[in-house]
Amino acid sequence: MAADKYQRIWQTVLQIPSGKVASYGQIADLAGLPGRARLVGKALGYAPPELAVPWYRVLRSDRSLAFPPGSATALEQRQLLLAEGVLLHNNRVAKADLWQPNLAELLFKLQY
């Protein structure tokens, strides 16, 4: 059921700490949906506003913004990341800002 998969994706994205980012593929893997990076993008588009899913913390695999450069959504994503202290150079995030969940996060916070 798609709703269950979306819930898993939303719950995983909610675990990304402020000031950190993850790739679509990483979120798919952590949500127990390996190889479903595109589903992550689709699920984020359907996230209910009341969940306040931090969609802007999810990037392409090359650490670049998820939207075409100069688009309104790319500018919004950039502003939200900068507000959290994430540094961007040529619309790419530094490796230091990648989220690497520790064992406790994997075992107790992420829901499968």
Gaussian input, Z-matrix of N, CA and C with variables (Angstrom, degrees):
# hf/3-21g

backbone

0 1
 N
 C     1     B1
 C     2     B2     1     A1
 N     3     B3     2     A2     1     D1
 C     4     B4     3     A3     2     D2
 C     5     B5     4     A4     3     D3
 N     6     B6     5     A5     4     D4
 C     7     B7     6     A6     5     D5
 C     8     B8     7     A7     6     D6
 N     9     B9     8     A8     7     D7
 C    10    B10     9     A9     8     D8
 C    11    B11    10    A10     9     D9
 N    12    B12    11    A11    10    D10
 C    13    B13    12    A12    11    D11
 C    14    B14    13    A13    12    D12
 N    15    B15    14    A14    13    D13
 C    16    B16    15    A15    14    D14
 C    17    B17    16    A16    15    D15
 N    18    B18    17    A17    16    D16
 C    19    B19    18    A18    17    D17
 C    20    B20    19    A19    18    D18
 N    21    B21    20    A20    19    D19
 C    22    B22    21    A21    20    D20
 C    23    B23    22    A22    21    D21
 N    24    B24    23    A23    22    D22
 C    25    B25    24    A24    23    D23
 C    26    B26    25    A25    24    D24
 N    27    B27    26    A26    25    D25
 C    28    B28    27    A27    26    D26
 C    29    B29    28    A28    27    D27
 N    30    B30    29    A29    28    D28
 C    31    B31    30    A30    29    D29
 C    32    B32    31    A31    30    D30
 N    33    B33    32    A32    31    D31
 C    34    B34    33    A33    32    D32
 C    35    B35    34    A34    33    D33
 N    36    B36    35    A35    34    D34
 C    37    B37    36    A36    35    D35
 C    38    B38    37    A37    36    D36
 N    39    B39    38    A38    37    D37
 C    40    B40    39    A39    38    D38
 C    41    B41    40    A40    39    D39
 N    42    B42    41    A41    40    D40
 C    43    B43    42    A42    41    D41
 C    44    B44    43    A43    42    D42
 N    45    B45    44    A44    43    D43
 C    46    B46    45    A45    44    D44
 C    47    B47    46    A46    45    D45
 N    48    B48    47    A47    46    D46
 C    49    B49    48    A48    47    D47
 C    50    B50    49    A49    48    D48
 N    51    B51    50    A50    49    D49
 C    52    B52    51    A51    50    D50
 C    53    B53    52    A52    51    D51
 N    54    B54    53    A53    52    D52
 C    55    B55    54    A54    53    D53
 C    56    B56    55    A55    54    D54
 N    57    B57    56    A56    55    D55
 C    58    B58    57    A57    56    D56
 C    59    B59    58    A58    57    D57
 N    60    B60    59    A59    58    D58
 C    61    B61    60    A60    59    D59
 C    62    B62    61    A61    60    D60
 N    63    B63    62    A62    61    D61
 C    64    B64    63    A63    62    D62
 C    65    B65    64    A64    63    D63
 N    66    B66    65    A65    64    D64
 C    67    B67    66    A66    65    D65
 C    68    B68    67    A67    66    D66
 N    69    B69    68    A68    67    D67
 C    70    B70    69    A69    68    D68
 C    71    B71    70    A70    69    D69
 N    72    B72    71    A71    70    D70
 C    73    B73    72    A72    71    D71
 C    74    B74    73    A73    72    D72
 N    75    B75    74    A74    73    D73
 C    76    B76    75    A75    74    D74
 C    77    B77    76    A76    75    D75
 N    78    B78    77    A77    76    D76
 C    79    B79    78    A78    77    D77
 C    80    B80    79    A79    78    D78
 N    81    B81    80    A80    79    D79
 C    82    B82    81    A81    80    D80
 C    83    B83    82    A82    81    D81
 N    84    B84    83    A83    82    D82
 C    85    B85    84    A84    83    D83
 C    86    B86    85    A85    84    D84
 N    87    B87    86    A86    85    D85
 C    88    B88    87    A87    86    D86
 C    89    B89    88    A88    87    D87
 N    90    B90    89    A89    88    D88
 C    91    B91    90    A90    89    D89
 C    92    B92    91    A91    90    D90
 N    93    B93    92    A92    91    D91
 C    94    B94    93    A93    92    D92
 C    95    B95    94    A94    93    D93
 N    96    B96    95    A95    94    D94
 C    97    B97    96    A96    95    D95
 C    98    B98    97    A97    96    D96
 N    99    B99    98    A98    97    D97
 C   100   B100    99    A99    98    D98
 C   101   B101   100   A100    99    D99
 N   102   B102   101   A101   100   D100
 C   103   B103   102   A102   101   D101
 C   104   B104   103   A103   102   D102
 N   105   B105   104   A104   103   D103
 C   106   B106   105   A105   104   D104
 C   107   B107   106   A106   105   D105
 N   108   B108   107   A107   106   D106
 C   109   B109   108   A108   107   D107
 C   110   B110   109   A109   108   D108
 N   111   B111   110   A110   109   D109
 C   112   B112   111   A111   110   D110
 C   113   B113   112   A112   111   D111
 N   114   B114   113   A113   112   D112
 C   115   B115   114   A114   113   D113
 C   116   B116   115   A115   114   D114
 N   117   B117   116   A116   115   D115
 C   118   B118   117   A117   116   D116
 C   119   B119   118   A118   117   D117
 N   120   B120   119   A119   118   D118
 C   121   B121   120   A120   119   D119
 C   122   B122   121   A121   120   D120
 N   123   B123   122   A122   121   D121
 C   124   B124   123   A123   122   D122
 C   125   B125   124   A124   123   D123
 N   126   B126   125   A125   124   D124
 C   127   B127   126   A126   125   D125
 C   128   B128   127   A127   126   D126
 N   129   B129   128   A128   127   D127
 C   130   B130   129   A129   128   D128
 C   131   B131   130   A130   129   D129
 N   132   B132   131   A131   130   D130
 C   133   B133   132   A132   131   D131
 C   134   B134   133   A133   132   D132
 N   135   B135   134   A134   133   D133
 C   136   B136   135   A135   134   D134
 C   137   B137   136   A136   135   D135
 N   138   B138   137   A137   136   D136
 C   139   B139   138   A138   137   D137
 C   140   B140   139   A139   138   D138
 N   141   B141   140   A140   139   D139
 C   142   B142   141   A141   140   D140
 C   143   B143   142   A142   141   D141
 N   144   B144   143   A143   142   D142
 C   145   B145   144   A144   143   D143
 C   146   B146   145   A145   144   D144
 N   147   B147   146   A146   145   D145
 C   148   B148   147   A147   146   D146
 C   149   B149   148   A148   147   D147
 N   150   B150   149   A149   148   D148
 C   151   B151   150   A150   149   D149
 C   152   B152   151   A151   150   D150
 N   153   B153   152   A152   151   D151
 C   154   B154   153   A153   152   D152
 C   155   B155   154   A154   153   D153
 N   156   B156   155   A155   154   D154
 C   157   B157   156   A156   155   D155
 C   158   B158   157   A157   156   D156
 N   159   B159   158   A158   157   D157
 C   160   B160   159   A159   158   D158
 C   161   B161   160   A160   159   D159
 N   162   B162   161   A161   160   D160
 C   163   B163   162   A162   161   D161
 C   164   B164   163   A163   162   D162
 N   165   B165   164   A164   163   D163
 C   166   B166   165   A165   164   D164
 C   167   B167   166   A166   165   D165
 N   168   B168   167   A167   166   D166
 C   169   B169   168   A168   167   D167
 C   170   B170   169   A169   168   D168
 N   171   B171   170   A170   169   D169
 C   172   B172   171   A171   170   D170
 C   173   B173   172   A172   171   D171
 N   174   B174   173   A173   172   D172
 C   175   B175   174   A174   173   D173
 C   176   B176   175   A175   174   D174
 N   177   B177   176   A176   175   D175
 C   178   B178   177   A177   176   D176
 C   179   B179   178   A178   177   D177
 N   180   B180   179   A179   178   D178
 C   181   B181   180   A180   179   D179
 C   182   B182   181   A181   180   D180
 N   183   B183   182   A182   181   D181
 C   184   B184   183   A183   182   D182
 C   185   B185   184   A184   183   D183
 N   186   B186   185   A185   184   D184
 C   187   B187   186   A186   185   D185
 C   188   B188   187   A187   186   D186
 N   189   B189   188   A188   187   D187
 C   190   B190   189   A189   188   D188
 C   191   B191   190   A190   189   D189
 N   192   B192   191   A191   190   D190
 C   193   B193   192   A192   191   D191
 C   194   B194   193   A193   192   D192
 N   195   B195   194   A194   193   D193
 C   196   B196   195   A195   194   D194
 C   197   B197   196   A196   195   D195
 N   198   B198   197   A197   196   D196
 C   199   B199   198   A198   197   D197
 C   200   B200   199   A199   198   D198
 N   201   B201   200   A200   199   D199
 C   202   B202   201   A201   200   D200
 C   203   B203   202   A202   201   D201
 N   204   B204   203   A203   202   D202
 C   205   B205   204   A204   203   D203
 C   206   B206   205   A205   204   D204
 N   207   B207   206   A206   205   D205
 C   208   B208   207   A207   206   D206
 C   209   B209   208   A208   207   D207
 N   210   B210   209   A209   208   D208
 C   211   B211   210   A210   209   D209
 C   212   B212   211   A211   210   D210
 N   213   B213   212   A212   211   D211
 C   214   B214   213   A213   212   D212
 C   215   B215   214   A214   213   D213
 N   216   B216   215   A215   214   D214
 C   217   B217   216   A216   215   D215
 C   218   B218   217   A217   216   D216
 N   219   B219   218   A218   217   D217
 C   220   B220   219   A219   218   D218
 C   221   B221   220   A220   219   D219
 N   222   B222   221   A221   220   D220
 C   223   B223   222   A222   221   D221
 C   224   B224   223   A223   222   D222
 N   225   B225   224   A224   223   D223
 C   226   B226   225   A225   224   D224
 C   227   B227   226   A226   225   D225
 N   228   B228   227   A227   226   D226
 C   229   B229   228   A228   227   D227
 C   230   B230   229   A229   228   D228
 N   231   B231   230   A230   229   D229
 C   232   B232   231   A231   230   D230
 C   233   B233   232   A232   231   D231
 N   234   B234   233   A233   232   D232
 C   235   B235   234   A234   233   D233
 C   236   B236   235   A235   234   D234
 N   237   B237   236   A236   235   D235
 C   238   B238   237   A237   236   D236
 C   239   B239   238   A238   237   D237
 N   240   B240   239   A239   238   D238
 C   241   B241   240   A240   239   D239
 C   242   B242   241   A241   240   D240
 N   243   B243   242   A242   241   D241
 C   244   B244   243   A243   242   D242
 C   245   B245   244   A244   243   D243
 N   246   B246   245   A245   244   D244
 C   247   B247   246   A246   245   D245
 C   248   B248   247   A247   246   D246
 N   249   B249   248   A248   247   D247
 C   250   B250   249   A249   248   D248
 C   251   B251   250   A250   249   D249
 N   252   B252   251   A251   250   D250
 C   253   B253   252   A252   251   D251
 C   254   B254   253   A253   252   D252
 N   255   B255   254   A254   253   D253
 C   256   B256   255   A255   254   D254
 C   257   B257   256   A256   255   D255
 N   258   B258   257   A257   256   D256
 C   259   B259   258   A258   257   D257
 C   260   B260   259   A259   258   D258
 N   261   B261   260   A260   259   D259
 C   262   B262   261   A261   260   D260
 C   263   B263   262   A262   261   D261
 N   264   B264   263   A263   262   D262
 C   265   B265   264   A264   263   D263
 C   266   B266   265   A265   264   D264
 N   267   B267   266   A266   265   D265
 C   268   B268   267   A267   266   D266
 C   269   B269   268   A268   267   D267
 N   270   B270   269   A269   268   D268
 C   271   B271   270   A270   269   D269
 C   272   B272   271   A271   270   D270
 N   273   B273   272   A272   271   D271
 C   274   B274   273   A273   272   D272
 C   275   B275   274   A274   273   D273
 N   276   B276   275   A275   274   D274
 C   277   B277   276   A276   275   D275
 C   278   B278   277   A277   276   D276
 N   279   B279   278   A278   277   D277
 C   280   B280   279   A279   278   D278
 C   281   B281   280   A280   279   D279
 N   282   B282   281   A281   280   D280
 C   283   B283   282   A282   281   D281
 C   284   B284   283   A283   282   D282
 N   285   B285   284   A284   283   D283
 C   286   B286   285   A285   284   D284
 C   287   B287   286   A286   285   D285
 N   288   B288   287   A287   286   D286
 C   289   B289   288   A288   287   D287
 C   290   B290   289   A289   288   D288
 N   291   B291   290   A290   289   D289
 C   292   B292   291   A291   290   D290
 C   293   B293   292   A292   291   D291
 N   294   B294   293   A293   292   D292
 C   295   B295   294   A294   293   D293
 C   296   B296   295   A295   294   D294
 N   297   B297   296   A296   295   D295
 C   298   B298   297   A297   296   D296
 C   299   B299   298   A298   297   D297
 N   300   B300   299   A299   298   D298
 C   301   B301   300   A300   299   D299
 C   302   B302   301   A301   300   D300
 N   303   B303   302   A302   301   D301
 C   304   B304   303   A303   302   D302
 C   305   B305   304   A304   303   D303
 N   306   B306   305   A305   304   D304
 C   307   B307   306   A306   305   D305
 C   308   B308   307   A307   306   D306
 N   309   B309   308   A308   307   D307
 C   310   B310   309   A309   308   D308
 C   311   B311   310   A310   309   D309
 N   312   B312   311   A311   310   D310
 C   313   B313   312   A312   311   D311
 C   314   B314   313   A313   312   D312
 N   315   B315   314   A314   313   D313
 C   316   B316   315   A315   314   D314
 C   317   B317   316   A316   315   D315
 N   318   B318   317   A317   316   D316
 C   319   B319   318   A318   317   D317
 C   320   B320   319   A319   318   D318
 N   321   B321   320   A320   319   D319
 C   322   B322   321   A321   320   D320
 C   323   B323   322   A322   321   D321
 N   324   B324   323   A323   322   D322
 C   325   B325   324   A324   323   D323
 C   326   B326   325   A325   324   D324
 N   327   B327   326   A326   325   D325
 C   328   B328   327   A327   326   D326
 C   329   B329   328   A328   327   D327
 N   330   B330   329   A329   328   D328
 C   331   B331   330   A330   329   D329
 C   332   B332   331   A331   330   D330
 N   333   B333   332   A332   331   D331
 C   334   B334   333   A333   332   D332
 C   335   B335   334   A334   333   D333

   B1=1.4527
   B2=1.5316
   B3=1.3154
   B4=1.4594
   B5=1.5301
   B6=1.3361
   B7=1.4622
   B8=1.5228
   B9=1.3276
   B10=1.4588
   B11=1.5267
   B12=1.3218
   B13=1.4632
   B14=1.5160
   B15=1.3131
   B16=1.4605
   B17=1.5279
   B18=1.3375
   B19=1.4674
   B20=1.5197
   B21=1.3343
   B22=1.4647
   B23=1.5196
   B24=1.3145
   B25=1.4654
   B26=1.5255
   B27=1.3302
   B28=1.4635
   B29=1.5218
   B30=1.3389
   B31=1.4643
   B32=1.5220
   B33=1.3128
   B34=1.4631
   B35=1.5269
   B36=1.3258
   B37=1.4673
   B38=1.5253
   B39=1.3192
   B40=1.4624
   B41=1.5304
   B42=1.3267
   B43=1.4650
   B44=1.5294
   B45=1.3216
   B46=1.4684
   B47=1.5277
   B48=1.3331
   B49=1.4628
   B50=1.5333
   B51=1.2991
   B52=1.4557
   B53=1.5240
   B54=1.3286
   B55=1.4570
   B56=1.5145
   B57=1.3385
   B58=1.4611
   B59=1.5281
   B60=1.3254
   B61=1.4631
   B62=1.5247
   B63=1.3237
   B64=1.4647
   B65=1.5243
   B66=1.3138
   B67=1.4663
   B68=1.5280
   B69=1.3227
   B70=1.4664
   B71=1.5293
   B72=1.3287
   B73=1.4603
   B74=1.5174
   B75=1.3230
   B76=1.4609
   B77=1.5220
   B78=1.3272
   B79=1.4648
   B80=1.5247
   B81=1.3308
   B82=1.4702
   B83=1.5244
   B84=1.3242
   B85=1.4678
   B86=1.5215
   B87=1.3378
   B88=1.4658
   B89=1.5210
   B90=1.3237
   B91=1.4712
   B92=1.5338
   B93=1.3376
   B94=1.4638
   B95=1.5144
   B96=1.3348
   B97=1.4634
   B98=1.5370
   B99=1.3239
   B100=1.4702
   B101=1.5250
   B102=1.3427
   B103=1.4509
   B104=1.5164
   B105=1.3155
   B106=1.4742
   B107=1.5315
   B108=1.3309
   B109=1.4701
   B110=1.5187
   B111=1.3192
   B112=1.4686
   B113=1.5259
   B114=1.3232
   B115=1.4634
   B116=1.5248
   B117=1.3364
   B118=1.4664
   B119=1.5285
   B120=1.3269
   B121=1.4585
   B122=1.5156
   B123=1.3085
   B124=1.4685
   B125=1.5313
   B126=1.3407
   B127=1.4671
   B128=1.5209
   B129=1.3272
   B130=1.4656
   B131=1.5224
   B132=1.3099
   B133=1.4570
   B134=1.5155
   B135=1.3316
   B136=1.4607
   B137=1.5278
   B138=1.3186
   B139=1.4702
   B140=1.5285
   B141=1.3266
   B142=1.4632
   B143=1.5306
   B144=1.3141
   B145=1.4712
   B146=1.5284
   B147=1.3191
   B148=1.4709
   B149=1.5306
   B150=1.3291
   B151=1.4697
   B152=1.5214
   B153=1.3237
   B154=1.4688
   B155=1.5293
   B156=1.3284
   B157=1.4629
   B158=1.5359
   B159=1.3392
   B160=1.4605
   B161=1.5415
   B162=1.3074
   B163=1.4622
   B164=1.5255
   B165=1.3157
   B166=1.4598
   B167=1.5269
   B168=1.3302
   B169=1.4680
   B170=1.5232
   B171=1.3204
   B172=1.4699
   B173=1.5264
   B174=1.3298
   B175=1.4555
   B176=1.5193
   B177=1.3070
   B178=1.4699
   B179=1.5287
   B180=1.3156
   B181=1.4657
   B182=1.5246
   B183=1.3389
   B184=1.4663
   B185=1.5343
   B186=1.3306
   B187=1.4615
   B188=1.5262
   B189=1.3319
   B190=1.4644
   B191=1.5287
   B192=1.3303
   B193=1.4601
   B194=1.5218
   B195=1.3123
   B196=1.4646
   B197=1.5189
   B198=1.3169
   B199=1.4671
   B200=1.5210
   B201=1.3359
   B202=1.4663
   B203=1.5325
   B204=1.3403
   B205=1.4662
   B206=1.5340
   B207=1.3194
   B208=1.4490
   B209=1.5186
   B210=1.3335
   B211=1.4696
   B212=1.5286
   B213=1.3157
   B214=1.4649
   B215=1.5301
   B216=1.3242
   B217=1.4681
   B218=1.5268
   B219=1.3344
   B220=1.4692
   B221=1.5239
   B222=1.3246
   B223=1.4608
   B224=1.5254
   B225=1.3362
   B226=1.4687
   B227=1.5249
   B228=1.3414
   B229=1.4643
   B230=1.5313
   B231=1.3130
   B232=1.4644
   B233=1.5329
   B234=1.3246
   B235=1.4661
   B236=1.5287
   B237=1.3328
   B238=1.4658
   B239=1.5298
   B240=1.3306
   B241=1.4648
   B242=1.5248
   B243=1.3166
   B244=1.4672
   B245=1.5225
   B246=1.3373
   B247=1.4668
   B248=1.5269
   B249=1.3283
   B250=1.4750
   B251=1.5290
   B252=1.3285
   B253=1.4600
   B254=1.5188
   B255=1.3186
   B256=1.4663
   B257=1.5305
   B258=1.3195
   B259=1.4576
   B260=1.5161
   B261=1.3236
   B262=1.4608
   B263=1.5301
   B264=1.3130
   B265=1.4601
   B266=1.5192
   B267=1.3309
   B268=1.4691
   B269=1.5248
   B270=1.3313
   B271=1.4732
   B272=1.5196
   B273=1.3380
   B274=1.4676
   B275=1.5149
   B276=1.3160
   B277=1.4584
   B278=1.5331
   B279=1.3187
   B280=1.4616
   B281=1.5300
   B282=1.3196
   B283=1.4709
   B284=1.5220
   B285=1.3283
   B286=1.4681
   B287=1.5314
   B288=1.3228
   B289=1.4609
   B290=1.5350
   B291=1.3216
   B292=1.4714
   B293=1.5240
   B294=1.3124
   B295=1.4629
   B296=1.5151
   B297=1.3005
   B298=1.4599
   B299=1.5287
   B300=1.3333
   B301=1.4690
   B302=1.5234
   B303=1.3291
   B304=1.4630
   B305=1.5281
   B306=1.3111
   B307=1.4650
   B308=1.5315
   B309=1.3294
   B310=1.4647
   B311=1.5311
   B312=1.3329
   B313=1.4707
   B314=1.5269
   B315=1.3293
   B316=1.4586
   B317=1.5209
   B318=1.3161
   B319=1.4600
   B320=1.5290
   B321=1.3328
   B322=1.4530
   B323=1.5275
   B324=1.3237
   B325=1.4666
   B326=1.5180
   B327=1.3148
   B328=1.4574
   B329=1.5162
   B330=1.3326
   B331=1.4529
   B332=1.5241
   B333=1.2951
   B334=1.4707
   B335=1.4955
   A1=108.99
   A2=117.44
   A3=122.45
   A4=111.99
   A5=117.04
   A6=120.03
   A7=111.38
   A8=117.77
   A9=121.97
   A10=110.28
   A11=117.11
   A12=120.90
   A13=110.32
   A14=117.07
   A15=120.65
   A16=110.33
   A17=116.95
   A18=121.05
   A19=110.77
   A20=116.81
   A21=121.11
   A22=110.67
   A23=116.28
   A24=120.65
   A25=109.94
   A26=117.14
   A27=120.22
   A28=111.00
   A29=116.46
   A30=119.85
   A31=111.52
   A32=117.47
   A33=121.23
   A34=110.47
   A35=117.21
   A36=120.82
   A37=110.45
   A38=117.75
   A39=121.05
   A40=112.11
   A41=117.71
   A42=121.21
   A43=113.19
   A44=118.02
   A45=120.00
   A46=108.00
   A47=117.78
   A48=119.35
   A49=112.26
   A50=115.36
   A51=121.18
   A52=108.80
   A53=116.81
   A54=121.06
   A55=114.51
   A56=116.89
   A57=121.56
   A58=109.30
   A59=116.31
   A60=122.05
   A61=109.45
   A62=115.32
   A63=122.09
   A64=107.76
   A65=116.22
   A66=120.12
   A67=109.28
   A68=114.86
   A69=120.26
   A70=110.49
   A71=116.10
   A72=120.33
   A73=112.39
   A74=117.18
   A75=121.08
   A76=110.48
   A77=116.61
   A78=120.11
   A79=110.31
   A80=116.57
   A81=119.85
   A82=110.20
   A83=117.06
   A84=120.93
   A85=111.37
   A86=116.43
   A87=120.49
   A88=112.43
   A89=116.87
   A90=121.01
   A91=110.99
   A92=116.63
   A93=119.93
   A94=112.69
   A95=116.49
   A96=122.01
   A97=110.03
   A98=117.67
   A99=119.83
   A100=112.02
   A101=114.36
   A102=120.04
   A103=114.49
   A104=117.77
   A105=121.41
   A106=112.10
   A107=117.12
   A108=121.30
   A109=111.89
   A110=117.21
   A111=119.55
   A112=111.60
   A113=116.30
   A114=119.47
   A115=110.55
   A116=116.20
   A117=119.80
   A118=109.72
   A119=117.07
   A120=120.46
   A121=111.75
   A122=116.10
   A123=120.54
   A124=110.59
   A125=115.83
   A126=120.16
   A127=111.47
   A128=117.07
   A129=119.80
   A130=110.86
   A131=116.74
   A132=120.79
   A133=113.09
   A134=116.43
   A135=121.49
   A136=113.53
   A137=117.21
   A138=120.05
   A139=110.59
   A140=117.09
   A141=120.03
   A142=110.26
   A143=117.90
   A144=120.90
   A145=113.44
   A146=116.77
   A147=119.60
   A148=113.11
   A149=117.92
   A150=120.72
   A151=111.88
   A152=117.42
   A153=123.18
   A154=111.37
   A155=116.17
   A156=121.64
   A157=108.54
   A158=117.68
   A159=120.33
   A160=111.87
   A161=116.47
   A162=124.19
   A163=112.68
   A164=115.73
   A165=121.23
   A166=113.18
   A167=117.50
   A168=121.21
   A169=112.52
   A170=117.57
   A171=121.70
   A172=108.66
   A173=115.17
   A174=122.44
   A175=111.86
   A176=115.16
   A177=121.18
   A178=109.23
   A179=116.26
   A180=121.26
   A181=113.02
   A182=117.63
   A183=120.21
   A184=111.98
   A185=116.99
   A186=125.84
   A187=113.24
   A188=116.71
   A189=119.57
   A190=109.69
   A191=114.54
   A192=120.03
   A193=109.80
   A194=115.67
   A195=121.31
   A196=114.01
   A197=117.13
   A198=119.94
   A199=110.47
   A200=117.45
   A201=120.31
   A202=111.47
   A203=117.22
   A204=120.41
   A205=111.49
   A206=115.13
   A207=120.59
   A208=114.72
   A209=117.14
   A210=119.00
   A211=109.34
   A212=115.94
   A213=120.48
   A214=111.33
   A215=117.07
   A216=120.36
   A217=110.99
   A218=117.12
   A219=120.47
   A220=110.20
   A221=116.70
   A222=120.25
   A223=110.71
   A224=116.56
   A225=120.17
   A226=110.41
   A227=116.84
   A228=120.69
   A229=109.88
   A230=116.26
   A231=121.42
   A232=110.69
   A233=117.15
   A234=121.39
   A235=111.46
   A236=116.35
   A237=119.87
   A238=111.23
   A239=117.38
   A240=120.53
   A241=110.75
   A242=117.28
   A243=120.83
   A244=110.86
   A245=116.83
   A246=121.43
   A247=111.78
   A248=116.95
   A249=121.49
   A250=111.78
   A251=116.78
   A252=120.00
   A253=115.02
   A254=117.27
   A255=121.16
   A256=107.42
   A257=116.28
   A258=120.86
   A259=110.19
   A260=115.28
   A261=121.06
   A262=109.00
   A263=115.37
   A264=121.86
   A265=106.80
   A266=117.07
   A267=122.00
   A268=111.24
   A269=116.01
   A270=123.51
   A271=113.86
   A272=116.75
   A273=121.20
   A274=109.38
   A275=115.16
   A276=122.43
   A277=108.90
   A278=115.96
   A279=121.34
   A280=110.52
   A281=116.03
   A282=120.46
   A283=111.74
   A284=116.47
   A285=120.56
   A286=112.16
   A287=117.29
   A288=120.77
   A289=113.26
   A290=117.32
   A291=120.16
   A292=109.89
   A293=115.68
   A294=121.73
   A295=109.37
   A296=115.44
   A297=122.02
   A298=106.85
   A299=117.60
   A300=118.95
   A301=111.80
   A302=115.10
   A303=119.04
   A304=109.55
   A305=116.18
   A306=121.06
   A307=111.83
   A308=117.20
   A309=119.95
   A310=110.68
   A311=117.17
   A312=120.25
   A313=110.34
   A314=115.83
   A315=119.37
   A316=112.14
   A317=116.46
   A318=120.28
   A319=113.88
   A320=117.05
   A321=118.73
   A322=115.66
   A323=117.71
   A324=118.49
   A325=112.93
   A326=116.82
   A327=119.28
   A328=109.80
   A329=115.57
   A330=120.03
   A331=108.61
   A332=116.12
   A333=120.73
   A334=110.38
   D1=131.03
   D2=-176.47
   D3=-62.71
   D4=-37.76
   D5=-177.84
   D6=-59.68
   D7=-39.35
   D8=178.71
   D9=-65.13
   D10=-42.45
   D11=178.89
   D12=-65.28
   D13=-42.11
   D14=178.41
   D15=-60.95
   D16=-43.83
   D17=178.64
   D18=-57.61
   D19=-44.37
   D20=-179.95
   D21=-62.49
   D22=-40.59
   D23=179.09
   D24=-66.34
   D25=-48.19
   D26=-179.21
   D27=-59.80
   D28=-44.28
   D29=-179.41
   D30=-63.93
   D31=-34.82
   D32=178.36
   D33=-69.01
   D34=-45.73
   D35=179.67
   D36=-63.25
   D37=-34.67
   D38=178.08
   D39=-62.83
   D40=-19.87
   D41=-179.51
   D42=-84.26
   D43=-13.23
   D44=179.80
   D45=-65.89
   D46=120.89
   D47=-178.22
   D48=-68.62
   D49=154.03
   D50=174.24
   D51=-56.41
   D52=136.85
   D53=-179.86
   D54=86.26
   D55=2.77
   D56=178.31
   D57=-124.55
   D58=159.93
   D59=179.54
   D60=-134.86
   D61=162.99
   D62=176.64
   D63=-141.92
   D64=161.39
   D65=177.86
   D66=-92.52
   D67=161.59
   D68=176.60
   D69=-56.42
   D70=-43.50
   D71=-179.49
   D72=-64.82
   D73=-40.03
   D74=178.51
   D75=-62.87
   D76=-42.92
   D77=178.78
   D78=-63.14
   D79=-42.83
   D80=178.48
   D81=-59.50
   D82=-45.63
   D83=179.60
   D84=-61.23
   D85=-48.04
   D86=-177.65
   D87=-67.21
   D88=-26.13
   D89=178.76
   D90=-84.17
   D91=1.86
   D92=-179.64
   D93=79.45
   D94=25.11
   D95=-178.42
   D96=-128.15
   D97=59.48
   D98=-176.78
   D99=-57.21
   D100=140.49
   D101=179.06
   D102=79.08
   D103=7.41
   D104=-176.01
   D105=-112.50
   D106=40.73
   D107=-178.99
   D108=-57.66
   D109=-39.46
   D110=-179.89
   D111=-65.46
   D112=-33.08
   D113=177.11
   D114=-63.70
   D115=-34.12
   D116=177.95
   D117=-60.62
   D118=-46.92
   D119=178.37
   D120=-59.40
   D121=-43.15
   D122=179.63
   D123=-63.97
   D124=-44.89
   D125=-179.26
   D126=-61.97
   D127=-39.89
   D128=-179.77
   D129=-63.48
   D130=-33.54
   D131=177.58
   D132=-67.35
   D133=-22.42
   D134=-179.58
   D135=-103.10
   D136=5.60
   D137=-177.10
   D138=-63.67
   D139=130.00
   D140=178.71
   D141=-65.62
   D142=135.47
   D143=-178.75
   D144=-54.39
   D145=-34.73
   D146=-177.50
   D147=-66.03
   D148=-19.92
   D149=176.59
   D150=-76.10
   D151=-22.55
   D152=-178.62
   D153=52.74
   D154=48.94
   D155=179.18
   D156=-69.50
   D157=124.92
   D158=-178.13
   D159=-77.15
   D160=70.85
   D161=-176.75
   D162=-55.51
   D163=-30.91
   D164=-175.57
   D165=-69.35
   D166=-13.25
   D167=177.83
   D168=-84.22
   D169=0.54
   D170=-179.41
   D171=-105.97
   D172=125.69
   D173=-174.16
   D174=-123.28
   D175=173.31
   D176=173.39
   D177=-69.04
   D178=166.00
   D179=-177.08
   D180=-62.97
   D181=-23.43
   D182=178.61
   D183=-90.35
   D184=13.60
   D185=178.92
   D186=69.14
   D187=19.96
   D188=177.87
   D189=-94.51
   D190=162.02
   D191=178.76
   D192=-57.93
   D193=150.38
   D194=-172.42
   D195=-79.25
   D196=-7.48
   D197=-174.25
   D198=-122.86
   D199=160.85
   D200=-178.64
   D201=-57.68
   D202=135.38
   D203=-179.89
   D204=-54.10
   D205=135.57
   D206=178.42
   D207=87.46
   D208=-11.75
   D209=179.24
   D210=-72.12
   D211=158.37
   D212=-179.43
   D213=-59.08
   D214=-39.88
   D215=-178.90
   D216=-69.64
   D217=-36.98
   D218=177.07
   D219=-64.63
   D220=-41.09
   D221=178.43
   D222=-64.76
   D223=-39.82
   D224=177.68
   D225=-64.80
   D226=-44.43
   D227=179.21
   D228=-60.44
   D229=-44.76
   D230=179.90
   D231=-59.79
   D232=-47.69
   D233=-178.39
   D234=-62.48
   D235=-42.57
   D236=-179.64
   D237=-65.41
   D238=-39.51
   D239=178.51
   D240=-68.08
   D241=-44.34
   D242=178.76
   D243=-60.09
   D244=-38.05
   D245=179.02
   D246=-62.76
   D247=-25.00
   D248=178.90
   D249=-94.25
   D250=3.11
   D251=178.16
   D252=89.46
   D253=8.58
   D254=177.77
   D255=-79.75
   D256=126.11
   D257=-179.13
   D258=-91.10
   D259=138.30
   D260=178.72
   D261=-121.53
   D262=139.11
   D263=174.78
   D264=-131.79
   D265=117.62
   D266=-174.74
   D267=55.38
   D268=43.03
   D269=179.37
   D270=61.86
   D271=23.80
   D272=175.81
   D273=-123.37
   D274=147.21
   D275=-179.08
   D276=-95.01
   D277=144.34
   D278=177.78
   D279=-67.50
   D280=149.95
   D281=178.76
   D282=-58.87
   D283=-28.86
   D284=-179.18
   D285=-63.20
   D286=-21.89
   D287=-178.59
   D288=-92.72
   D289=4.45
   D290=178.86
   D291=-74.88
   D292=138.93
   D293=177.40
   D294=-78.41
   D295=124.25
   D296=174.60
   D297=-122.88
   D298=91.69
   D299=-176.87
   D300=-61.46
   D301=139.71
   D302=177.89
   D303=-84.11
   D304=176.99
   D305=-175.48
   D306=-60.40
   D307=-40.11
   D308=-179.87
   D309=-62.83
   D310=-41.23
   D311=177.64
   D312=-63.03
   D313=-43.54
   D314=-179.08
   D315=-63.59
   D316=-39.47
   D317=-175.73
   D318=-81.87
   D319=-37.11
   D320=-169.88
   D321=-111.77
   D322=-22.96
   D323=-176.37
   D324=-101.30
   D325=-37.52
   D326=-177.38
   D327=-78.15
   D328=137.41
   D329=-178.27
   D330=-108.90
   D331=133.06
   D332=-178.57
   D333=-109.60

